[in-house]
Each structure stands twice: as C-alpha cells, then as structure tokens.
Amino acid sequence: MFSAGQDPRDCPEKISKDDAKAKGCQNWEHPDKYGNYRIAKFTQIKHHWWWKMNYVFDGIIDRYGLESAWILLLEEDHYMSPDALHVLNHIIDNRNTLCADCELISLGFYLKSFASYGQNIDRLGVHPWFSSKHNMGMALQKNTWTKIKNCSELFCTWDDYNWDWSLLQISVKCLPQRFKVIFTKAPRVLHVGDCGVHTHRCAVSNAAKAAEDLLTQHSSALFPQSMKVTEVSRRMLKPSKENGGWGDERDRSLCMRNTHPQNRSQPGEIGHKVLDDLFSSSVDFRSKIKPTNATRWS
C-alpha cells in the first residue's frame, strides 16, 4: 500500500533515469517532466489539499445538508482581521449586486505595499481568478466544488505539486467559463508565513507583528457598513508551465483514490484488506463523549 510519505526505496530527487534504473530504486520509471523524482514533503501539499476538499464538501457538507454554505479556506500561516467574517458575510449577502457570476471570494490579496490599505478598506475588485494572486482566504460553495471535482483527472495528473497552480489549469482548460473572483482590495486575511516550505532564513514573528500593527493602525475603519466594487478587470495573466514534482504514478493514483466517491481497491491488490476495513469502518463519537450543558445533539 502506498502512502504519501517518503519510501527509503524511492529514487533520490537528483539522479538520471538511467542511473536510477541501474540503482534499482522502485520509482525509476516515473520522474517528473524535468527529470526529478518525487519529494514527499512537497507532494503532500497537493495531497492534503485535495483530500481536505473532498472530505469537507462530499463528507461534512453533504451529511449535514449545508450545500448552500460558503466554506472559507484558511491555513496555519494566515492572520485574520477582526472584521474578516463580517466582510465575508457582506460580500455573500450582496453578491447578486456586487458580482453575481463570481464563484470565488478571496479575503486575501498579495500587496507589495500597505500604503493604500486605509483608503481601500471598503473597496472590492473583480478579476479572473489567478492562483498566485487569489489563493489566500478563498471561499466557495458546493456547486463550485462539484465543477472542480468533475475535472479531477486533470488536477491529479497535472505535473505540479502546487494545488493552486493545478486548480488554475482546471479553470483555464476544463471549465466552459473561467472562474471569476471578487476580492478585498484591503486584504482581511494576511500571510504571515515568512518561514515556509521554501524559506528557512527568516524571523518567524516579524510578519505577524507587522500584520498586527497594520490592523491596529486601521482599527477604527474596520467593519464597514457597505462595500463597493471599484476595480474590474477581464485581463487573464498567462498560466505558468508545470512546476513539476508530480510525475510519480503513485501520487497520481492516490490523488484519484481520494476523489469522492472514493475508488476502492480490488481484492488481490496490495493493502486491499487494510483499505477495505477503513472504508467500512465508522466511529460513534457520541458514545465517546460525555454530554455536558454545552453539548447538544440534533
């Protein structure tokens, strides 16, 4: 059974295909388009995002009848403004007049400077969705997710370990109309992850302190009663080439296996019994939790 982790029998990242074959490492036949072999800590990024989306939308949302709910995607290095949910709800409530065909909402936006943050605090923009600009504090509904999931083969086979660049390919190549996004020009979700997958020489607290200071400086202008679209663009930036890191057939297969409804392994396949037991298992959380005054079961 394959997991998304690094296998000691895997080929090292930087080795030619001929040398990998001679070495006998198990994935020698499947480098990425640049000739590099998989690195688990990178491939896990895309795996986790895809599993999460399938679990939330086709598990939780369906189970509890929340098809009309908007799901806000946040990561551990995102810093939310005090009025982030207020702004999100305002956009949702007024979407028909602000941008009826915007299927994505982005509360985050990568600014080079925060000099205009105050004057843009009640302003919105509408653009074609682009991965490196609108992937932070992103919100969407079940019907939008269904469109994405229907393009799962493209997502799971696109040779790029980044979920957002893979999602852009769906928007550009698989959908009849590209995604449009309505976003806050003064972002309500700020990126404070100076230290991340690719950056290690950094001071972890600097960006968080800068975000806190920015929001303190403009605290009196937060929670606007109304917001307006002041910027509309139809210009679509050119998508980048594949970044690689996703050439291994095992990663592609696992990605498709995690697509709901999940594709069950067949008898005789390696790990079939373990996977089948997981598919068939259930946990009764109610029997594990002692009810209190704050616990209410519907």
N, C-alpha and C positions, 0 to 999 in steps of 0.2 A: 504494500500500500504506500502511495506517495504522499508525503506531507510537504508543506511549502518551505520547510527548513532546509538547511544545507546538509547534504549527504557526504560523508567522507569519501565515498566512491565517485563523487562528481569530478568533472574536469576542472582544473583551475581556470580562472577567468581568462588570463592571457596565455594562450597556448594555441599553436596552429592546429588545424583539423587533422593534418597528417600525424603530427606529434601526439595529439590526443588519441587518435586511433591506435598508434603504436603503444601508447601508455596503457590502453585498455580501460580508460575511465568510462563510466556507464552511459554518459550522455554525449559521447564524442560526435555523434551524427547530427546534433542539433545546436550549433552555435547560433547567435543572432545574426542579423544581416551584416554586421560589422566584424564578424568572426570571433566575437567574445562569448564566453559561456556564462550561464546564469549566476547571479549573486543573490542568495536568499533574502538578505536584508533589504534588497531593492524590490525583488518580485513580490515580497509580502505586502508592499504598499498597495499594489493593484488588487491582489487577492483580498486583502482586508476590506477595501472599499466596496468591491463587488459583492462579497459575502454579506457585508453590513446592509447594503441597499436591498438585496434580496430578502434578508431576514426581516428588516423593518417593513418594507412595503408589502411583501407577499406573506408575511407571518403576522406581525403585530397589527398592521393596518387592516388586513382582511379579517382577522379574528375578531376585532373589536368594532368593525363597521365604521372605520374612520376614513373612508375613501375621499371625502372632501377636505380633509385636514391638510394643512401645509406643514411639511417636515423641514426643519431648519438644520442644516449640516454644520456642525462645529467640530473643531479639532483642539487638541490639548494646548496648542500654542496660539489660540485665538483669544483676544481680550475684548469683551463686550462692553459697549457703552451702557450707562444706566437706562437709557431710553430705547435700547435696541428692539425689544419686543413691542413697545409702543409704536415705533416706526414700522416694524413689520406688519402689525395689525392694521395700521393706517393704509399701507400700500394694498394689502389684501382687500380691505373694505372698499377701497376706491379704485380697484384695478380696472373696472369697466370704463372709467373715465380717464384714468392715467395711461393705461396701455392694456387694452383688452386681450391682445394676442401675445402678450409676454407670458411665456410659460415658466420662466425662471425669474426669481428675485434674488438679488445679491446685496447683502448688507455690508459687504467688504469691497474695497477698491484700493488698488495699489497706487498710492500717491507718491510722487517724487518730493513734494513739499506740502506741508500743512499750513502754509501761509494763508490760504483761502478757506480754511476749514470753517471758520465762523460764518462767512458770507454764504457758504453753500449748505448750511445746516438744515435748511428746509427745501433743498433742491434735489431733483432726481434726474437721471439720464436714462435713455433708451438706446441700446446698441444691439447688433447681432452678438450673440454670446460667443466669447472667446476665452479659451481655457486659462491663459496666464493672466487675464485681467479680471475675470468674474467668477473665480473658483472658490472664493472665500465668503463664508456666511451665506451659502447658497440655499435657497428654499424652493421646493417643488411639491407637486401633488401626485397622487397615484396615477392619474391618467397620463401624466408626462413620463413617469417611471415606466409605464407599460410600453410607451414608444421606445424608450431606451432598451428595455429588456428584449423587445422584438428584434433588436439589432445586436443581440448578444454574441453572435458568431463573429461579427466584425470587431467588437470590443475584445473578445477573448483571443483573437488571432492577430490583432494589430501588434506589430513588434515594437512595443513601447511599454515600459514598466510603469509609466505615469497614468493614473486613472483619468486625469483631466484632459490630457492630450488624446487619449483613446476616446474619451467622450466627444471631443471635438470632431473626430472622424465620423462618429455617428451622425452628428448634426450636419456635417458637410456632405457625406456620401450616402447615408442610409435613409434620411427623413425626406419627405416631399417638400417640407419647408424648414429652413434652418431655425434653430432656437433663437428667440429674442429674449433679452433680459432687461428688466428695469432695476436700476441700482441707485444707491445713495451716493451722491457726489461728495458728501462728508461722511466717510465710512463709519458705520456703527459697530463693525467688527474689525479689529486691528490685529495685524500679525505681529506677534512678539517673539517668534521663534528664530532669533538670531543664531542659536545653536540648533542645527538640524542634521538631516541625513548627510548633507554635503559640506556643512560648515562646522568646524570644531574650534577654531581660534576665535573666540568670542567671549563677551561678558554677558552671562545669561540674564542679568537683571536690568541691563540698560534699556532695552526696548520696552519692557514692561513699565519701567519708571517714566519713560517718555510718553507712553500711552496714557498713563495715569495723570501726568501733568497736563497733557493736551485736553483731556476731558474735564479736568478741574478748571482749567482756564475758560472753557466754554460752557460750564455747567448751567449758567442762567439761561442759555439759549436752547438747551435740550428740551425734549418733549414738545416739539412744535405742534400747534393745533391743526395746521394744514401744510401740505407739501405740494409742490408743482414740478412738472417736467420742464426743464429749461434747456435740455440738450438732447437732440435726436440725430442719430447717425445710421446710415444704411451701409456704410463702408465696412467691408469684411476684411480683416487682416488675413494674410496668406498663412494657412496652416504650416507648421514646421514638418520636416521629414520625420520619419520614425526615429525615436531616440535609442531604440534597441533595448537589450536586456530581457527580451520576452520571446526568445526563439525556441526555448525548450518545449517540446511537445507535452511534457508532463504538466507544466504550468498552464498551457492552453487547455488541456483536458480537465484539469482541476477547476479551472475557471468555468468551463461549461458544466461540470458536475454541480457546481454551486449555484447554477441558474435554476430558479424555481419555475415549474416543479422539478425538483432535483432528479437528475438522471441516475437511477440506481445501478449499482454494479451487478454483474450477472454471476450466477453460480459458476464456480471454477476459476474466477478471476482472483488475483492476489488480494487478500484482505476483504473478500466478499462478506464473510460472516460478521466481522467487526463492523463494517459499514451498514450491513443489513440490520444488525442489532441497534445501531444508533438511529437509523431511520424509524425503527419500530418502537423505540423507547419513548417514554413520557415521564414527566416529573409532576407530582401533585404538590405544588407549593403550599397549598392551604393546609396540608397535613404537617408541614414543616414549620409553620409559623403560628405562634400562639396569639390569637386575636387580642387586640388592645382597644382602647377607646378610639384610637386614631386609625384602626384597621377596619375597613368596610368592604365587604364582598358584595358585588352586584348579583 
